[in-house]
Amino acid sequence: MASSCLQLSGCLVSCLGWLCIVIATATNDWVIICKYGLNTCKKMDELEAKGLWADCVISTGLYHCVTLTQILDLPAYIQTTRALMITGSILGLPAVGMLLMSMPCINLGGEPQSSKNKRTILGGILTFIIALCGMVSTVWFPFGAHKQFGLMSFGFSLYTGWVGTILSLLGGSMLTCCSSESFSSSRSYQDNNRFYYSNQGGGNPPANTSANHAKSAHV
């Protein structure tokens, strides 16, 4: 029961983490660039938001974005962050599918519990990879933007990416731990049963031998 609750909690946390990674990938408020200081830039309406797909100008009642279409002209940190975040978003689809199919309430043709545990472990590993993609992206992008533009502050998309990374790490840990424990316990139970039945099968021949010996002695 505790393992099932832990598995369900891990699945929910992993799905929330993947959703945050998708939101961070789709939005453009990764860092806020300002040349003078945030308060001064807010008064002068000179705030700029930098993202993976567009550069936006933030002013009172105006939010104008210019799409980054020249892929080869983009800095390396933007191209790498794009690739990693897209990879994490795509890997979330098979991960969520495996986690849903490994739920205790879902049975696929009466399959054994060991198959569900293997799918849960594989889903947890994919969740770890998603967290790794988010971790590298959310650290590299602000570092590269600060090196290129200077003074800045973190935006909504970057905070969302950090939350998604933490949730994915937590969910992957919960799924891997609970599935490994249940898998090892089921293996030990099967080994004990196999040893028990082998002992029973091995104990029969001596009994027959002794009975035959008694009959021969009686004759």
VOKE-900567 format. One record per atom (N, C-alpha, C): chain; residue in one letter; z, x, y. Coordinates in Angstrom, 3 decimals. Atoms other than C-alpha are relative to their C-alpha. Last residue first. Layout:
N
R  chain  resn         Z         X         Y
R      A     A         Z         X         Y
...
! end
This chain:
219
R  chain  resn         Z         X         Y
R      A     V     0.829     0.003     1.190
R      A     V     1.821    11.099   -60.213
R      A     V     0.389     1.146    -0.928
R      A     H    -0.442     1.117     0.821
R      A     H     4.750    10.901   -57.806
R      A     H    -0.778    -0.075    -1.284
R      A     A    -1.260    -0.404     0.626
R      A     A     4.001    14.358   -56.424
R      A     A     0.509    -1.092    -0.932
R      A     S     0.314    -0.979     1.029
R      A     S     0.362    13.386   -55.773
R      A     S     1.242     0.461    -0.741
R      A     K     0.665     0.669     1.121
R      A     K     1.459    10.238   -53.949
R      A     K    -0.291     0.979    -1.116
R      A     A    -1.012     0.764     0.713
R      A     A     3.947    12.168   -51.783
R      A     A    -0.596    -0.697    -1.217
R      A     H    -0.812    -0.946     0.766
R      A     H     1.272    14.721   -50.855
R      A     H     1.068    -0.709    -0.800
R      A     N     0.774    -0.435     1.146
R      A     N    -1.090    11.945   -49.867
R      A     N     0.789     0.966    -0.860
R      A     A     0.058     1.141     0.927
R      A     A     1.581    10.443   -47.618
R      A     A    -0.779     0.375    -1.243
R      A     S    -1.302     0.098     0.671
R      A     S     2.295    13.846   -46.038
R      A     S     0.003    -1.145    -0.991
R      A     T    -0.130    -1.123     0.919
R      A     T    -1.401    14.357   -45.310
R      A     T     1.304    -0.069    -0.782
R      A     N     0.817     0.282     1.162
R      A     N    -1.730    10.897   -43.813
R      A     N     0.125     1.103    -1.038
R      A     A    -0.639     1.097     0.714
R      A     A     1.178    11.556   -41.453
R      A     A    -0.776    -0.341    -1.259
R      A     P    -1.134    -0.496     0.772
R      A     P    -0.230    14.984   -40.526
R      A     P     0.688    -1.098    -0.785
R      A     P     0.360    -0.741     1.206
R      A     P    -3.598    13.337   -39.633
R      A     P     1.176     0.566    -0.768
R      A     N     0.307     0.814     1.173
R      A     N    -2.099    10.740   -37.274
R      A     N    -0.326     0.814    -1.234
R      A     G    -1.164     0.193     0.847
R      A     G    -0.358    12.992   -34.746
R      A     G    -0.299    -0.768    -1.258
R      A     G    -0.312    -1.193     0.752
R      A     G    -3.530    14.417   -33.199
R      A     G     1.165    -0.182    -0.951
R      A     G     1.052    -0.235     0.985
R      A     G    -4.788    10.981   -32.181
R      A     G     0.295     1.213    -0.858
R      A     Q    -0.065     1.052     1.013
R      A     Q    -1.477    10.156   -30.513
R      A     Q    -1.039     0.220    -1.088
R      A     N    -1.160    -0.256     0.842
R      A     N    -1.407    13.513   -28.808
R      A     N     0.147    -1.051    -1.085
R      A     S     0.358    -1.112     0.874
R      A     S    -4.953    13.006   -27.574
R      A     S     1.161     0.359    -0.923
R      A     Y     0.836     0.498     1.086
R      A     Y    -3.990     9.569   -26.269
R      A     Y    -0.410     1.125    -0.954
R      A     Y    -0.792     0.895     0.850
R      A     Y    -1.099    10.993   -24.259
R      A     Y    -0.822    -0.489    -1.195
R      A     F    -0.902    -0.829     0.804
R      A     F    -3.111    13.915   -22.916
R      A     F     0.812    -0.855    -0.964
R      A     R     0.836    -0.707     0.965
R      A     R    -5.897    11.580   -21.775
R      A     R     0.856     0.868    -0.921
R      A     N     0.421     0.953     1.032
R      A     N    -3.339     9.288   -20.138
R      A     N    -0.839     0.683    -1.078
R      A     N    -1.159     0.322     0.808
R      A     N    -1.740    12.225   -18.337
R      A     N    -0.357    -0.979    -1.113
R      A     D    -0.280    -1.143     0.874
R      A     D    -5.139    13.473   -17.179
R      A     D     1.195    -0.274    -0.900
R      A     Q     0.996    -0.027     1.068
R      A     Q    -6.062    10.022   -15.872
R      A     Q     0.251     1.162    -0.962
R      A     Y    -0.274     1.124     0.887
R      A     Y    -2.809     9.782   -13.916
R      A     Y    -0.990    -0.032    -1.162
R      A     S    -1.154    -0.354     0.823
R      A     S    -3.276    13.285   -12.517
R      A     S     0.349    -1.127    -0.964
R      A     R     0.407    -1.015     0.960
R      A     R    -6.792    12.390   -11.356
R      A     R     1.157     0.380    -0.910
R      A     S     0.787     0.654     1.038
R      A     S    -5.576     9.155    -9.764
R      A     S    -0.469     0.994    -1.052
R      A     S    -0.899     0.806     0.823
R      A     S    -2.825    11.045    -7.915
R      A     S    -0.764    -0.710    -1.116
R      A     S    -0.755    -0.898     0.875
R      A     S    -5.275    13.700    -6.707
R      A     S     0.945    -0.774    -0.899
R      A     F     0.929    -0.561     0.985
R      A     F    -7.696    11.068    -5.378
R      A     F     0.740     0.915    -0.972
R      A     S     0.279     1.026     1.002
R      A     S    -4.883     9.109    -3.705
R      A     S    -0.931     0.528    -1.083
R      A     E    -1.205     0.298     0.754
R      A     E    -3.616    12.243    -1.958
R      A     E    -0.267    -1.025    -1.092
R      A     S    -0.273    -1.137     0.875
R      A     S    -7.104    13.416    -0.931
R      A     S     1.228    -0.266    -0.862
R      A     S     0.940     0.038     1.118
R      A     S    -7.991     9.959     0.387
R      A     S     0.244     1.149    -0.961
R      A     C    -0.336     1.126     0.881
R      A     C    -4.853     9.701     2.523
R      A     C    -0.926    -0.038    -1.203
R      A     C    -1.307    -0.180     0.647
R      A     C    -5.315    13.204     3.969
R      A     C     0.295    -1.123    -0.985
R      A     T     0.073    -1.078     0.982
R      A     T    -9.052    12.961     4.647
R      A     T     1.315     0.161    -0.756
R      A     L     0.854     0.382     1.133
R      A     L    -8.833     9.565     6.306
R      A     L    -0.020     1.073    -1.079
R      A     M    -0.633     1.072     0.761
R      A     M    -5.860    10.421     8.513
R      A     M    -0.819    -0.365    -1.232
R      A     S    -1.164    -0.550     0.696
R      A     S    -7.328    13.751     9.584
R      A     S     0.674    -1.059    -0.859
R      A     G     0.462    -0.822     1.110
R      A     G   -10.696    12.189    10.387
R      A     G     1.140     0.605    -0.795
R      A     G     0.507     0.861     1.060
R      A     G    -9.019     9.487    12.464
R      A     G    -0.497     0.779    -1.202
R      A     L    -1.125     0.702     0.616
R      A     L    -6.974    11.981    14.470
R      A     L    -0.461    -0.875    -1.161
R      A     L    -0.808    -0.974     0.736
R      A     L    -9.932    14.274    15.121
R      A     L     1.158    -0.678    -0.729
R      A     S     0.780    -0.388     1.186
R      A     S   -12.135    11.315    16.036
R      A     S     0.757     1.030    -0.836
R      A     L    -0.070     1.086     0.979
R      A     L    -9.455     9.908    18.356
R      A     L    -0.775     0.353    -1.276
R      A     I    -1.362     0.050     0.543
R      A     I    -9.072    13.249    20.137
R      A     I     0.111    -1.081    -1.071
R      A     T    -0.229    -1.186     0.828
R      A     T   -12.834    13.686    20.560
R      A     T     1.377    -0.040    -0.658
R      A     G     0.734     0.150     1.250
R      A     G   -13.319    10.109    21.773
R      A     G     0.191     1.180    -0.937
R      A     V    -0.709     1.011     0.798
R      A     V   -10.557    10.516    24.360
R      A     V    -0.694    -0.191    -1.353
R      A     W    -1.242    -0.598     0.489
R      A     W   -12.128    13.755    25.593
R      A     W     0.788    -0.976    -0.872
R      A     G     0.334    -0.945     1.065
R      A     G   -15.559    12.122    25.786
R      A     G     1.227     0.680    -0.572
R      A     T     0.321     0.794     1.188
R      A     T   -14.131     9.207    27.772
R      A     T    -0.363     0.894    -1.177
R      A     Y    -1.274     0.492     0.542
R      A     Y   -12.520    11.652    30.214
R      A     Y    -0.235    -0.832    -1.271
R      A     L    -0.655    -1.146     0.608
R      A     L   -15.906    13.364    30.625
R      A     L     1.353    -0.403    -0.597
R      A     S     0.656    -0.316     1.276
R      A     S   -17.697    10.072    31.187
R      A     S     0.685     1.153    -0.716
R      A     F    -0.353     0.978     1.029
R      A     F   -15.222     8.934    33.850
R      A     F    -0.583     0.371    -1.357
R      A     G     0.402     1.391    -0.133
R      A     G   -15.615    12.030    35.990
R      A     G     0.394    -0.851    -1.198
R      A     F     0.469     0.616     1.228
R      A     F   -13.884    15.382    36.335
R      A     F    -0.302    -1.475     0.216
R      A     S    -1.064     0.721     0.698
R      A     S   -13.659    17.055    39.718
R      A     S    -0.608    -0.684    -1.218
R      A     M     0.330     1.259     0.663
R      A     M   -15.850    19.664    41.382
R      A     M     1.271    -0.653    -0.511
R      A     L    -1.107     0.945    -0.042
R      A     L   -15.987    22.813    43.473
R      A     L    -0.407    -1.337    -0.595
R      A     G    -1.242    -0.313    -0.692
R      A     G   -18.702    25.274    42.401
R      A     G     1.032    -1.117    -0.104
R      A     F    -0.157     0.719    -1.271
R      A     F   -22.240    24.122    41.644
R      A     F     1.290     0.327     0.744
R      A     Q     1.245     0.207    -0.735
R      A     Q   -23.562    26.370    38.853
R      A     Q     0.227    -0.573     1.400
R      A     K     0.651    -1.281    -0.243
R      A     K   -20.386    27.890    37.382
R      A     K    -1.250    -0.159     0.849
R      A     H    -0.813    -0.736    -0.983
R      A     H   -18.527    24.615    37.819
R      A     H    -0.632     1.347     0.335
R      A     A     0.190     0.633    -1.308
R      A     A   -21.352    22.745    36.098
R      A     A     0.806     0.711     1.077
R      A     G     1.312    -0.344    -0.537
R      A     G   -21.379    25.234    33.206
R      A     G    -0.253    -0.611     1.364
R      A     F     0.014    -1.436    -0.290
R      A     F   -17.622    24.940    32.677
R      A     F    -1.340     0.427     0.587
R      A     P    -0.682    -0.266    -1.274
R      A     P   -17.755    21.160    33.047
R      A     P     0.058     1.475     0.350
R      A     F     0.669     0.602    -1.160
R      A     F   -20.486    20.958    30.360
R      A     F     0.759     0.238     1.308
R      A     W     1.090    -0.815    -0.518
R      A     W   -19.044    23.485    27.896
R      A     W    -0.615    -0.601     1.264
R      A     V    -0.533    -1.249    -0.563
R      A     V   -15.667    21.831    27.345
R      A     V    -1.115     0.797     0.674
R      A     T    -0.882     0.315    -1.117
R      A     T   -16.798    18.231    26.878
R      A     T     0.684     1.229     0.582
R      A     S     0.740     0.552    -1.142
R      A     S   -19.764    19.328    24.763
R      A     S     0.906    -0.200     1.210
R      A     V     0.829    -1.052    -0.609
R      A     V   -17.848    21.642    22.410
R      A     V    -0.690    -0.525     1.259
R      A     M    -0.867    -1.043    -0.551
R      A     M   -15.169    19.017    21.765
R      A     M    -0.807     1.081     0.711
R      A     G    -0.596     0.448    -1.264
R      A     G   -17.601    16.137    21.368
R      A     G     0.849     1.076     0.654
R      A     C     1.080     0.133    -0.990
R      A     C   -19.664    17.980    18.757
R      A     C     0.552    -0.424     1.353
R      A     L     0.396    -1.354    -0.376
R      A     L   -16.485    19.017    16.914
R      A     L    -1.113    -0.018     1.037
R      A     A    -1.018    -0.537    -0.908
R      A     A   -15.178    15.448    16.975
R      A     A    -0.352     1.411     0.457
R      A     I     0.151     0.710    -1.276
R      A     I   -18.435    14.177    15.477
R      A     I     0.991     0.536     1.027
R      A     I     1.187    -0.586    -0.638
R      A     I   -18.205    16.883    12.786
R      A     I    -0.267    -0.666     1.349
R      A     F    -0.372    -1.323    -0.510
R      A     F   -14.639    15.775    11.998
R      A     F    -1.182     0.660     0.711
R      A     T    -0.778     0.255    -1.222
R      A     T   -15.857    12.178    11.707
R      A     T     0.470     1.306     0.618
R      A     L     0.959     0.329    -1.065
R      A     L   -18.512    13.346     9.241
R      A     L     0.709    -0.279     1.320
R      A     I     0.660    -1.256    -0.366
R      A     I   -15.745    14.980     7.190
R      A     I    -1.038    -0.225     1.099
R      A     G    -0.921    -0.792    -0.818
R      A     G   -13.708    11.767     7.284
R      A     G    -0.603     1.324     0.433
R      A     G    -0.052     0.602    -1.329
R      A     G   -16.706     9.751     6.075
R      A     G     0.939     0.743     0.928
R      A     L     1.258    -0.348    -0.657
R      A     L   -17.158    12.204     3.195
R      A     L    -0.074    -0.605     1.403
R      A     I    -0.077    -1.418    -0.369
R      A     I   -13.468    11.864     2.305
R      A     I    -1.273     0.434     0.719
R      A     T    -0.932    -0.118    -1.120
R      A     T   -13.725     8.069     2.412
R      A     T     0.116     1.438     0.477
R      A     R     0.691     0.476    -1.209
R      A     R   -16.844     8.115     0.249
R      A     R     0.902     0.109     1.217
R      A     K     1.006    -1.003    -0.359
R      A     K   -15.062    10.308    -2.330
R      A     K    -0.759    -0.416     1.259
R      A     N    -0.697    -1.141    -0.602
R      A     N   -12.047     7.995    -2.306
R      A     N    -0.985     1.083     0.430
R      A     K    -0.394     0.367    -1.361
R      A     K   -14.279     4.965    -2.876
R      A     K     0.694     1.164     0.702
R      A     S     1.233     0.024    -0.792
R      A     S   -15.876     6.669    -5.884
R      A     S     0.305    -0.374     1.449
R      A     S     0.375    -1.377    -0.333
R      A     S   -12.424     7.537    -7.272
R      A     S    -1.275     0.064     0.828
R      A     Q    -0.617    -0.381    -1.266
R      A     Q   -11.363     3.896    -7.036
R      A     Q    -0.387     1.419     0.408
R      A     P    -1.349    -0.563     0.070
R      A     P   -13.810     2.937    -9.760
R      A     P     0.508     0.431     1.373
R      A     E    -0.010    -1.456     0.082
R      A     E   -16.811     0.669    -9.082
R      A     E     1.433     0.528    -0.052
R      A     G    -1.128    -0.464     0.794
R      A     G   -16.504    -3.059    -9.863
R      A     G     0.052     1.505    -0.177
R      A     G     0.266     0.024     1.432
R      A     G   -19.989    -3.899    -8.642
R      A     G     1.111     0.537    -0.857
R      A     L     1.434    -0.072     0.259
R      A     L   -19.396    -2.810    -5.050
R      A     L    -0.223     0.082    -1.506
R      A     N     0.315    -0.510     1.329
R      A     N   -15.875    -3.938    -4.179
R      A     N    -1.510    -0.070    -0.221
R      A     I     1.428     0.066     0.329
R      A     I   -14.719    -4.377    -0.574
R      A     I    -0.218     0.662    -1.354
R      A     C     0.391     1.400     0.162
R      A     C   -11.079    -5.223     0.253
R      A     C    -1.456    -0.166    -0.395
R      A     P    -0.555     0.589     1.239
R      A     P    -9.878    -1.658    -0.397
R      A     P    -0.459    -1.432    -0.249
R      A     M    -1.188     0.801    -0.251
R      A     M   -12.269    -0.282     2.279
R      A     M     0.516    -0.637    -1.297
R      A     S    -1.124    -0.520     0.768
R      A     S   -14.691     2.372     1.023
R      A     S     1.296    -0.766     0.254
R      A     M     0.214     0.240     1.427
R      A     M   -17.816     0.483     2.089
R      A     M     1.143     0.519    -0.865
R      A     L    -0.079     1.439     0.262
R      A     L   -16.526     0.310     5.678
R      A     L    -0.168    -0.300    -1.492
R      A     L    -1.392     0.421    -0.121
R      A     L   -15.809     4.023     5.759
R      A     L     0.163    -1.489    -0.274
R      A     M    -0.764    -0.461     1.164
R      A     M   -19.230     4.882     4.393
R      A     M     1.452    -0.458     0.060
R      A     G     0.445     0.720     1.190
R      A     G   -20.998     2.719     6.981
R      A     G     0.776     0.408    -1.245
R      A     V    -0.586     1.346    -0.045
R      A     V   -18.866     4.103     9.831
R      A     V    -0.419    -0.807    -1.227
R      A     A    -1.450    -0.130     0.178
R      A     A   -19.788     7.672     8.844
R      A     A     0.675    -1.366    -0.020
R      A     P    -0.352    -0.110     1.427
R      A     P   -23.457     6.793     8.323
R      A     P     1.495     0.130    -0.241
R      A     L     0.521     1.148     0.761
R      A     L   -23.664     5.452    11.917
R      A     L     0.268     0.129    -1.499
R      A     G    -0.983     1.072     0.086
R      A     G   -21.367     8.008    13.549
R      A     G    -0.470    -1.188    -0.816
R      A     L    -0.819    -0.177     1.199
R      A     L   -23.723    10.841    12.673
R      A     L     1.052    -1.097    -0.144
R      A     I     0.790     0.395     1.172
R      A     I   -26.181     9.484    15.265
R      A     I     0.829     0.114    -1.280
R      A     S     0.237     1.450    -0.040
R      A     S   -23.652     9.562    18.119
R      A     S    -0.764    -0.472    -1.229
R      A     G    -1.233     0.706     0.307
R      A     G   -22.428    13.048    17.192
R      A     G    -0.181    -1.513    -0.020
R      A     T    -0.316    -0.229     1.414
R      A     T   -25.975    14.407    17.061
R      A     T     1.267    -0.737    -0.407
R      A     I     0.911     0.858     0.761
R      A     I   -26.793    12.790    20.418
R      A     I     0.259     0.157    -1.503
R      A     M    -0.472     1.377    -0.141
R      A     M   -23.672    14.385    21.898
R      A     M    -0.908    -0.981    -0.737
R      A     L    -1.243     0.196     0.747
R      A     L   -24.555    17.814    20.496
R      A     L     0.480    -1.447     0.072
R      A     A     0.255    -0.085     1.439
R      A     A   -28.191    17.763    21.621
R      A     A     1.264    -0.298    -0.807
R      A     R     0.820     1.136     0.440
R      A     R   -27.388    16.523    25.115
R      A     R    -0.165    -0.003    -1.515
R      A     T    -0.890     1.153     0.015
R      A     T   -24.607    19.074    25.521
R      A     T    -0.742    -1.258    -0.432
R      A     T    -0.879    -0.111     1.170
R      A     T   -26.970    21.855    24.516
R      A     T     0.928    -1.196    -0.104
R      A     Q     0.794     0.213     1.213
R      A     Q   -29.646    20.742    26.985
R      A     Q     0.868     0.048    -1.253
R      A     I     0.371     1.418     0.048
R      A     I   -27.110    20.383    29.807
R      A     I    -0.797    -0.293    -1.276
R      A     Y    -1.183     0.786     0.356
R      A     Y   -25.490    23.763    29.093
R      A     Y    -0.307    -1.502    -0.050
R      A     A    -0.274    -0.025     1.442
R      A     A   -28.870    25.510    28.942
R      A     A     1.188    -0.877    -0.367
R      A     P    -0.847    -1.114     0.457
R      A     P   -29.871    24.493    32.448
R      A     P     0.344    -0.127    -1.483
R      A     L    -1.436     0.252    -0.071
R      A     L   -32.716    21.987    32.809
R      A     L     0.784     1.233    -0.435
R      A     D    -0.552    -0.602    -1.216
R      A     D   -36.269    23.137    33.525
R      A     D     1.509    -0.180     0.116
R      A     L     0.046    -1.457     0.100
R      A     L   -37.494    22.552    29.969
R      A     L     0.596     0.692     1.216
R      A     I    -0.936    -0.498     1.010
R      A     I   -36.335    18.940    30.006
R      A     I     0.034     1.525    -0.023
R      A     Q     0.544    -1.315     0.332
R      A     Q   -37.973    17.938    33.280
R      A     Q     0.942     0.703    -0.974
R      A     T     1.128     0.132     0.932
R      A     T   -37.057    14.237    33.261
R      A     T    -0.578     1.345    -0.426
R      A     L     0.360    -1.376     0.348
R      A     L   -33.599    14.352    34.830
R      A     L    -1.088    -0.034    -1.081
R      A     T     0.044    -0.326     1.418
R      A     T   -33.429    10.851    36.332
R      A     T    -0.468     1.433    -0.217
R      A     V     1.300    -0.620     0.260
R      A     V   -32.464    10.557    39.992
R      A     V     0.006     0.481    -1.442
R      A     C     0.120    -1.017     1.042
R      A     C   -29.578     8.195    40.677
R      A     C    -1.444     0.472    -0.113
R      A     H     1.409    -0.317     0.252
R      A     H   -28.545     6.163    43.739
R      A     H    -0.088     1.167    -0.980
R      A     Y    -0.098    -0.862     1.168
R      A     Y   -25.157     4.473    43.955
R      A     Y    -1.421     0.272    -0.463
R      A     L     1.254    -0.543     0.504
R      A     L   -24.740     2.845    47.336
R      A     L     0.286     0.924    -1.175
R      A     G     0.975     1.046     0.296
R      A     G   -22.108     0.552    48.837
R      A     G    -1.312     0.485    -0.553
R      A     T    -0.536     1.346    -0.179
R      A     T   -20.211     3.441    50.374
R      A     T    -1.098    -1.042    -0.210
R      A     S    -0.382     0.270    -1.379
R      A     S   -21.672     6.641    48.938
R      A     S     0.469    -1.443     0.088
R      A     I    -0.975     1.068    -0.157
R      A     I   -22.216     8.183    45.516
R      A     I     0.359    -0.113     1.474
R      A     V    -0.651    -0.140    -1.299
R      A     V   -25.370    10.212    44.884
R      A     V     0.892    -1.216     0.215
R      A     C    -0.217     1.181    -0.834
R      A     C   -26.407    10.433    41.224
R      A     C     0.713     0.375     1.298
R      A     D    -0.865    -0.431    -1.094
R      A     D   -27.942    13.153    39.076
R      A     D     0.104    -1.149     0.993
R      A     A     0.359     0.253    -1.401
R      A     A   -29.387    11.802    35.843
R      A     A     1.026     0.647     0.923
R      A     W     1.322     0.605    -0.143
R      A     W   -29.530    12.151    32.050
R      A     W    -0.430    -0.195     1.448
R      A     L     0.974    -0.531     0.942
R      A     L   -26.643    14.353    30.981
R      A     L    -1.417    -0.441     0.300
R      A     G    -0.089     0.467     1.373
R      A     G   -24.505    13.707    34.005
R      A     G    -1.046     0.634    -0.876
R      A     K     0.924    -0.683     0.896
R      A     K   -23.737    14.977    37.495
R      A     K     0.234    -0.500    -1.426
R      A     A    -0.407     0.080     1.396
R      A     A   -22.146    12.737    40.116
R      A     A    -1.079     0.635    -0.869
R      A     E     1.089    -0.004     0.955
R      A     E   -22.599    13.693    43.767
R      A     E     0.573     0.002    -1.422
R      A     L    -0.381    -0.236     1.387
R      A     L   -20.205    12.884    46.587
R      A     L    -1.222    -0.087    -0.900
R      A     E     0.807    -1.061     0.579
R      A     E   -21.568    13.249    50.098
R      A     E     0.460     0.362    -1.412
R      A     D     0.916     0.584     0.987
R      A     D   -20.411    10.028    51.725
R      A     D    -0.935     1.042    -0.591
R      A     M     1.372    -0.307    -0.406
R      A     M   -18.907    11.897    54.708
R      A     M    -1.042    -0.595    -0.952
R      A     K     0.202     0.482    -1.361
R      A     K   -15.477    10.304    54.315
R      A     K    -1.444     0.200     0.453
R      A     K    -0.074     1.455     0.018
R      A     K   -15.587    10.705    50.539
R      A     K    -0.220    -0.581     1.393
R      A     C     1.272     0.514     0.511
R      A     C   -16.815    14.275    50.952
R      A     C    -0.005    -1.521    -0.084
R      A     T     1.032    -0.173    -1.031
R      A     T   -13.868    15.144    53.167
R      A     T    -1.329    -0.579    -0.447
R      A     N    -0.290     0.928    -1.105
R      A     N   -11.361    13.645    50.726
R      A     N    -1.063     0.095     1.092
R      A     L     0.235     1.381     0.390
R      A     L   -12.988    15.373    47.746
R      A     L     0.229    -0.965     1.156
R      A     G    -1.276     0.546     0.417
R      A     G   -13.320    18.781    49.296
R      A     G    -0.165    -1.492    -0.236
R      A     Y    -1.054    -0.242    -0.978
R      A     Y   -16.127    20.630    51.063
R      A     Y     1.398    -0.326    -0.518
R      A     K     0.083    -1.318    -0.621
R      A     K   -19.081    21.078    48.718
R      A     K     1.197     0.324     0.882
R      A     C    -0.257     0.109    -1.436
R      A     C   -18.404    18.172    46.353
R      A     C     0.043     1.399     0.603
R      A     I     0.228    -1.221    -0.764
R      A     I   -19.601    17.635    42.798
R      A     I     0.235    -0.275     1.479
R      A     I     0.250     0.384    -1.398
R      A     I   -18.183    14.900    40.573
R      A     I    -0.057     1.275     0.828
R      A     V    -0.745    -0.748    -1.019
R      A     V   -18.448    15.692    36.864
R      A     V    -0.423    -0.505     1.380
R      A     W    -0.704    -1.065     0.703
R      A     W   -19.436    13.648    33.803
R      A     W     0.838     0.825     0.974
R      A     D    -1.097    -0.471    -0.857
R      A     D   -20.297    10.398    35.531
R      A     D     0.814     1.078    -0.708
R      A     N     0.358    -1.197    -0.767
R      A     N   -23.701     9.934    33.864
R      A     N     1.107     0.507     0.917
R      A     T    -0.322     0.074    -1.431
R      A     T   -23.147     7.379    31.103
R      A     T    -0.195     1.359     0.664
R      A     A     0.898     0.890    -0.726
R      A     A   -24.882     7.074    27.703
R      A     A     0.233    -0.021     1.506
R      A     T     1.391    -0.467     0.066
R      A     T   -23.321    10.085    25.988
R      A     T    -0.912    -0.826     0.900
R      A     A     0.118    -1.236    -0.777
R      A     A   -19.802     9.254    27.163
R      A     A    -1.428     0.526     0.003
R      A     I    -0.099     0.365    -1.419
R      A     I   -20.190     5.691    25.889
R      A     I    -0.146     1.233     0.874
R      A     V     1.254     0.664    -0.377
R      A     V   -21.426     6.948    22.490
R      A     V     0.004    -0.365     1.479
R      A     I     1.037    -1.039    -0.051
R      A     I   -18.502     9.390    22.207
R      A     I    -1.336    -0.597     0.427
R      A     C    -0.206    -0.749    -1.247
R      A     C   -16.062     6.591    23.108
R      A     C    -1.041     1.111     0.146
R      A     L     0.453     0.855    -1.099
R      A     L   -17.555     4.413    20.342
R      A     L     0.172     0.705     1.346
R      A     W     1.465    -0.047    -0.036
R      A     W   -17.154     7.283    17.860
R      A     W    -0.552    -0.855     1.135
R      A     G     0.417    -1.321    -0.480
R      A     G   -13.475     7.596    18.765
R      A     G    -1.505     0.129     0.085
R      A     L    -0.244    -0.041    -1.448
R      A     L   -12.939     3.845    18.415
R      A     L    -0.416     1.338     0.591
R      A     C     1.013     0.843    -0.642
R      A     C   -14.597     3.874    14.990
R      A     C     0.177    -0.018     1.517
R      A     S     1.277    -0.719     0.036
R      A     S   -12.444     6.832    13.902
R      A     S    -1.114    -0.799     0.678
R      A     V    -0.063    -1.074    -1.002
R      A     V    -9.251     5.095    15.040
R      A     V    -1.318     0.767     0.055
R      A     L     0.019     0.608    -1.333
R      A     L   -10.146     1.941    13.097
R      A     L    -0.001     1.060     1.092
R      A     C     1.341     0.562    -0.228
R      A     C   -11.060     3.861     9.931
R      A     C    -0.102    -0.590     1.404
R      A     G     0.923    -1.098    -0.232
R      A     G    -7.884     5.944    10.145
R      A     G    -1.412    -0.476     0.278
R      A     S    -0.278    -0.532    -1.342
R      A     S    -5.761     2.818    10.553
R      A     S    -0.951     1.141     0.340
R      A     L     0.487     0.978    -0.972
R      A     L    -7.411     1.208     7.532
R      A     L     0.221     0.480     1.424
R      A     Q     1.468    -0.029     0.025
R      A     Q    -6.917     4.354     5.452
R      A     Q    -0.585    -0.969     1.012
R      A     L     0.420    -1.240    -0.660
R      A     L    -3.273     4.627     6.499
R      A     L    -1.514     0.104     0.054
R      A     C    -0.252     0.170    -1.440
R      A     C    -2.700     0.975     5.613
R      A     C    -0.430     1.235     0.780
R      A     S     0.999     0.945    -0.513
R      A     S    -4.377     1.489     2.230
R      A     S     0.173    -0.226     1.495
R      A     S     1.282    -0.695    -0.084
R      A     S    -2.313     4.624     1.545
R      A     S    -1.088    -0.915     0.555
R      A     A    -0.054    -0.881    -1.170
R      A     A     0.897     2.786     2.411
R      A     A    -1.320     0.736     0.174
R      A     M     0.000     0.831    -1.207
R      A     M     0.000     0.000     0.000
R      A     M     0.000     0.865     1.257
! end
